């Protein structure tokens, strides 16, 4: 479930760095859940301390589920509360993305139909591009109607790696 967003100035974030086969990741947490996951271009200039006690369980869940995912375990991240910021349409698309099973792909057109806007496949593509929590909100599982990869805001090589990791042939 994606929680309702608060005004940005009312949110305190905790940042955690995690290694992955795709390079270092930065996870940004609010007290309502995981707000963002970004691919970190270089080693972080700061060394994070332990998360606040109030977020310790949430951070531990995220770290364990990501580690399981990268070990090849089909993980749906459903036990991880999320708090991404987006428009109502984007949030609807992101909630639908979470329903796509590990190792399964759908087209942008099919995703548009699932959110009740069958002609809005370009808008769905833009919502995918604005997804602040890739991997966990699995926008990499959406491909073109003709089976080509389509786009991925974090680069097609990462999308290709994630899909192959999940056993998808394309």
Secondary structure as a PSIPRED ss2 file (coil, helix, strand):
# PSIPRED VFORMAT (PSIPRED V4.0)

   1 X C   1.000  0.000  0.000
   2 X E   0.000  0.000  1.000
   3 X C   1.000  0.000  0.000
   4 X C   1.000  0.000  0.000
   5 X C   1.000  0.000  0.000
   6 X C   1.000  0.000  0.000
   7 X C   1.000  0.000  0.000
   8 X H   0.000  1.000  0.000
   9 X H   0.000  1.000  0.000
  10 X H   0.000  1.000  0.000
  11 X C   1.000  0.000  0.000
  12 X C   1.000  0.000  0.000
  13 X C   1.000  0.000  0.000
  14 X E   0.000  0.000  1.000
  15 X E   0.000  0.000  1.000
  16 X E   0.000  0.000  1.000
  17 X E   0.000  0.000  1.000
  18 X E   0.000  0.000  1.000
  19 X C   1.000  0.000  0.000
  20 X C   1.000  0.000  0.000
  21 X C   1.000  0.000  0.000
  22 X C   1.000  0.000  0.000
  23 X C   1.000  0.000  0.000
  24 X C   1.000  0.000  0.000
  25 X E   0.000  0.000  1.000
  26 X E   0.000  0.000  1.000
  27 X E   0.000  0.000  1.000
  28 X E   0.000  0.000  1.000
  29 X E   0.000  0.000  1.000
  30 X E   0.000  0.000  1.000
  31 X C   1.000  0.000  0.000
  32 X C   1.000  0.000  0.000
  33 X E   0.000  0.000  1.000
  34 X E   0.000  0.000  1.000
  35 X E   0.000  0.000  1.000
  36 X E   0.000  0.000  1.000
  37 X E   0.000  0.000  1.000
  38 X E   0.000  0.000  1.000
  39 X E   0.000  0.000  1.000
  40 X C   1.000  0.000  0.000
  41 X C   1.000  0.000  0.000
  42 X C   1.000  0.000  0.000
  43 X C   1.000  0.000  0.000
  44 X C   1.000  0.000  0.000
  45 X C   1.000  0.000  0.000
  46 X C   1.000  0.000  0.000
  47 X C   1.000  0.000  0.000
  48 X C   1.000  0.000  0.000
  49 X C   1.000  0.000  0.000
  50 X C   1.000  0.000  0.000
  51 X C   1.000  0.000  0.000
  52 X C   1.000  0.000  0.000
  53 X H   0.000  1.000  0.000
  54 X H   0.000  1.000  0.000
  55 X H   0.000  1.000  0.000
  56 X H   0.000  1.000  0.000
  57 X H   0.000  1.000  0.000
  58 X H   0.000  1.000  0.000
  59 X H   0.000  1.000  0.000
  60 X H   0.000  1.000  0.000
  61 X H   0.000  1.000  0.000
  62 X H   0.000  1.000  0.000
  63 X H   0.000  1.000  0.000
  64 X H   0.000  1.000  0.000
  65 X H   0.000  1.000  0.000
  66 X H   0.000  1.000  0.000
  67 X H   0.000  1.000  0.000
  68 X H   0.000  1.000  0.000
  69 X H   0.000  1.000  0.000
  70 X H   0.000  1.000  0.000
  71 X C   1.000  0.000  0.000
  72 X C   1.000  0.000  0.000
  73 X C   1.000  0.000  0.000
  74 X C   1.000  0.000  0.000
  75 X C   1.000  0.000  0.000
  76 X C   1.000  0.000  0.000
  77 X C   1.000  0.000  0.000
  78 X C   1.000  0.000  0.000
  79 X C   1.000  0.000  0.000
  80 X C   1.000  0.000  0.000
  81 X C   1.000  0.000  0.000
  82 X E   0.000  0.000  1.000
  83 X C   1.000  0.000  0.000
  84 X C   1.000  0.000  0.000
  85 X C   1.000  0.000  0.000
  86 X C   1.000  0.000  0.000
  87 X C   1.000  0.000  0.000
  88 X H   0.000  1.000  0.000
  89 X H   0.000  1.000  0.000
  90 X H   0.000  1.000  0.000
  91 X H   0.000  1.000  0.000
  92 X H   0.000  1.000  0.000
  93 X H   0.000  1.000  0.000
  94 X H   0.000  1.000  0.000
  95 X H   0.000  1.000  0.000
  96 X H   0.000  1.000  0.000
  97 X H   0.000  1.000  0.000
  98 X C   1.000  0.000  0.000
  99 X C   1.000  0.000  0.000
 100 X C   1.000  0.000  0.000
 101 X C   1.000  0.000  0.000
 102 X C   1.000  0.000  0.000
 103 X C   1.000  0.000  0.000
 104 X C   1.000  0.000  0.000
 105 X C   1.000  0.000  0.000
 106 X E   0.000  0.000  1.000
 107 X E   0.000  0.000  1.000
 108 X H   0.000  1.000  0.000
 109 X H   0.000  1.000  0.000
 110 X H   0.000  1.000  0.000
 111 X H   0.000  1.000  0.000
 112 X H   0.000  1.000  0.000
 113 X H   0.000  1.000  0.000
 114 X H   0.000  1.000  0.000
 115 X C   1.000  0.000  0.000
 116 X C   1.000  0.000  0.000
 117 X C   1.000  0.000  0.000
 118 X C   1.000  0.000  0.000
 119 X C   1.000  0.000  0.000
 120 X C   1.000  0.000  0.000
 121 X H   0.000  1.000  0.000
 122 X H   0.000  1.000  0.000
 123 X H   0.000  1.000  0.000
 124 X H   0.000  1.000  0.000
 125 X H   0.000  1.000  0.000
 126 X H   0.000  1.000  0.000
 127 X H   0.000  1.000  0.000
 128 X H   0.000  1.000  0.000
 129 X H   0.000  1.000  0.000
 130 X C   1.000  0.000  0.000
 131 X C   1.000  0.000  0.000
 132 X C   1.000  0.000  0.000
 133 X E   0.000  0.000  1.000
 134 X C   1.000  0.000  0.000
 135 X C   1.000  0.000  0.000
 136 X C   1.000  0.000  0.000
 137 X C   1.000  0.000  0.000
 138 X C   1.000  0.000  0.000
 139 X H   0.000  1.000  0.000
 140 X H   0.000  1.000  0.000
 141 X H   0.000  1.000  0.000
 142 X E   0.000  0.000  1.000
 143 X E   0.000  0.000  1.000
 144 X C   1.000  0.000  0.000
 145 X C   1.000  0.000  0.000
 146 X C   1.000  0.000  0.000
 147 X C   1.000  0.000  0.000
 148 X C   1.000  0.000  0.000
 149 X C   1.000  0.000  0.000
 150 X C   1.000  0.000  0.000
 151 X C   1.000  0.000  0.000
 152 X C   1.000  0.000  0.000
 153 X C   1.000  0.000  0.000
 154 X C   1.000  0.000  0.000
 155 X C   1.000  0.000  0.000
 156 X H   0.000  1.000  0.000
 157 X H   0.000  1.000  0.000
 158 X H   0.000  1.000  0.000
 159 X H   0.000  1.000  0.000
 160 X H   0.000  1.000  0.000
 161 X H   0.000  1.000  0.000
 162 X H   0.000  1.000  0.000
 163 X H   0.000  1.000  0.000
 164 X H   0.000  1.000  0.000
 165 X H   0.000  1.000  0.000
 166 X C   1.000  0.000  0.000
 167 X C   1.000  0.000  0.000
 168 X C   1.000  0.000  0.000
 169 X C   1.000  0.000  0.000
 170 X C   1.000  0.000  0.000
